[in-house]
């Protein structure tokens, strides 16, 4: 069920009343920082996994995807 414009406005007003106008920029800044750190950690984990697979001589993610898509000859 998608949220309409009225619901978004009501939620924003409740947040404004609950936290106050001075704290909202601080909250937004901390949420942005947390999202950026999460994205950075996720990309580092992905890079580490690719490097580890390449160094072990195992198939890369692209090779594994290609093999899974190819039909098997039985």
RAZI-V811364 format. One line per field, one symbol per residue. burial: I if it has 9 or more other ideal C-beta (glycine too) atoms within 8 Angstrom, else O. A space follows every 50 residues. Layout:
# RAZI-V811364
burial->???
This chain:
# RAZI-V811364
burial->OOOOOOOIOOOOOOIIOOOOOOOIOOIOOOOOOOOOOOOOOOOOOOOOII OOIIOOOOOIOOOIOOOOOOOOOO
